[in-house]
Amino acid sequence: MSSGFQFKRFTVNHGKCAMKVGTDGVLLGAWAHGGRRVLDVGTGAGLIALMMAQRFGDACVTAIDVEPGACLQARENVEASPFAGRISVVRAALQDFQGGGYDAVVCNPPFYAGTPASKTAARTMARSAETLPAADLMSHAARLLADEGVISVVIPAAMRGVFDAEAALAGLFPRRACMVRTVPRKPVSRCLLEYGRRPAQSFEETEECLNSEGMTRSEWYAGLTAEFYL
């Protein structure tokens, strides 16, 4: 596997990380709403933090992760980027992280139930929902968000009911959803979800495809990621 991924304005090396750069992270980084203060939970190599810093030019981004290798890698990627002065990488679990007043929380959460079989302990930690259950993610996001703030996540479509329920229990309201297919003939496999501390005037739900049947990027995905992919 390649040790890195070159985007238009930054490079994400991920050789020291348990979880590598993938489409889910790119989707979330390109879709999520931001603001002046952004918290990236489980930053891994720092991809989403870098994307949010690029998209929101006045944003200060805090990127947290529990895995030492991920924090080291994220710091290296941030320091080599044009956004080094606006991104801080902190080794911390969300459950222990102190602060508040974030305009946006973004997270590509672990979602494997139980203990997934992985080659390393770091990868097991990164993939297991036991390290960051949906209930913890939503309750602590509610604690850390500003009054008008939102949390955005990317998850398997089958997990949507769980996240909707835990968001409601945490006092968060659904604001946007984007259901994503890989190609038109396949069922929805991923969903992008946004919740806020205040009810939305209207709830927006869309359905999109990553690729055409010929496996080229769809018009939607190409447009969404135009400022990132070479």
C-alpha positions, -999 to 999 in steps of 0.1 A, spaced: 0 0 0 12 35 -8 26 55 21 7 86 11 -19 104 -10 -12 136 -29 -40 162 -30 -39 196 -47 -27 216 -17 -14 190 7 0 155 10 -13 129 35 12 103 44 -3 74 64 24 48 68 25 53 106 -13 52 109 -35 22 117 -62 35 94 -53 47 59 -67 75 37 -100 64 22 -131 76 4 -151 79 36 -128 106 49 -127 124 17 -165 124 15 -168 138 50 -141 164 46 -157 177 14 -193 176 26 -193 187 63 -202 222 74 -175 241 92 -169 274 110 -143 293 129 -137 265 155 -136 229 142 -130 196 161 -119 166 142 -125 135 163 -103 104 155 -82 124 130 -59 95 120 -34 109 95 -51 143 96 -70 141 63 -103 156 74 -86 183 95 -66 194 65 -96 194 43 -116 215 67 -87 239 71 -85 243 33 -123 248 29 -127 272 58 -100 298 56 -105 314 90 -110 281 108 -89 269 137 -90 231 137 -83 209 167 -76 173 156 -77 146 184 -68 109 183 -60 83 210 -34 64 189 2 77 193 12 68 157 -18 86 143 -9 117 163 27 116 151 16 111 115 -10 139 117 15 163 131 39 156 103 13 160 77 0 193 92 35 207 96 42 201 59 9 217 48 0 254 42 -24 252 71 1 244 99 -7 276 118 -44 267 121 -44 230 130 -35 216 164 -31 179 169 -38 166 205 -35 130 218 -68 125 236 -100 105 237 -131 124 230 -145 112 264 -117 130 282 -113 160 260 -121 193 276 -133 225 259 -163 237 241 -178 263 218 -171 244 186 -189 254 155 -184 220 139 -174 186 150 -165 161 123 -159 124 128 -153 93 106 -161 70 136 -151 34 142 -181 12 136 -171 -25 140 -190 -41 168 -169 -61 193 -132 -65 185 -124 -67 148 -97 -90 137 -67 -68 127 -30 -73 124 -20 -47 150 -35 -35 182 -35 1 169 -57 -9 139 -80 -29 162 -84 2 184 -90 24 153 -117 1 139 -136 -10 170 -167 9 180 -159 0 216 -134 28 217 -160 54 206 -196 42 207 -222 62 189 -237 72 223 -204 86 235 -198 104 202 -232 121 203 -233 130 240 -198 145 240 -204 163 207 -235 179 224 -212 189 253 -186 205 230 -207 222 204 -216 259 204 -253 267 204 -255 269 166 -229 241 161 -233 209 141 -217 174 141 -212 156 108 -203 119 105 -199 93 77 -211 59 86 -223 26 70 -259 30 59 -270 2 82 -259 22 112 -281 52 105 -309 42 129 -284 38 157 -269 73 151 -303 89 148 -314 74 181 -282 83 200 -283 118 186 -319 122 198 -310 110 233 -281 135 234 -305 163 225 -293 167 189 -315 173 159 -311 159 124 -303 186 98 -289 170 67 -284 135 53 -268 123 21 -272 86 12 -243 74 -10 -242 45 -35 -209 34 -50 -226 29 -85 -262 34 -95 -270 -4 -95 -257 -9 -60 -277 -3 -28 -268 27 -6 -237 18 14 -227 49 32 -244 79 46 -233 114 56 -253 128 85 -254 162 102 -270 169 135 -273 202 154 -280 215 188 -310 235 174 -338 221 152 -334 228 115 -361 249 97 -361 221 72 -345 187 69 -325 180 37 -320 145 25 -303 136 -8 -291 104 -25 -260 104 -46 -235 81 -64 -197 80 -62 -192 66 -97 -210 61 -130 -215 25 -143 -183 30 -162 -165 35 -128 -156 71 -135 -163 97 -109 -199 109 -110 -206 145 -117 -217 150 -81 -185 134 -66 -162 152 -90 -178 185 -81 -177 178 -44 -140 170 -45 -128 193 -72 -107 214 -49 -89 184 -36 -83 156 -61 -55 161 -87 
